[in-house]
Amino acid sequence: MKTLVIVTGPTASGKTSLAIELAQALDTEIVSADSRQLFHDLPIGTAAPTPGQLAAVTHHLV
């Protein structure tokens, strides 16, 4: 059986760091489901992962 782990919360609450720690511990990848991701080049209201965070674990849909 496969398990889906969902990390939710407000911007700047530490979701990205927690998701990276979980992904590394579970040997898996991260799929972003940010409600603002459909707005191209509109960083208002979002906090994109840093290049270092993106390099730590494979990310999808960022």
WOFENHU-V558838 format. One line per field, one symbol per residue. ss: DSSP state (~ for helix, > for strand, _ for the rest). psi: psi as a letter, one per 30 degrees, with the letter a starting at -180 (. if undefined). A space follows every 10 residues. Layout:
ss: ???
psi: ???
This chain:
ss: __________ ____~~~~~~ ~~~~~~___> >_________ __________ ~~~~~~__>> __
psi: klkkkkjlll kgggeeeeee eeeeeghalk jkhkffffjk hifkgljkkl eeeefekkkk g.
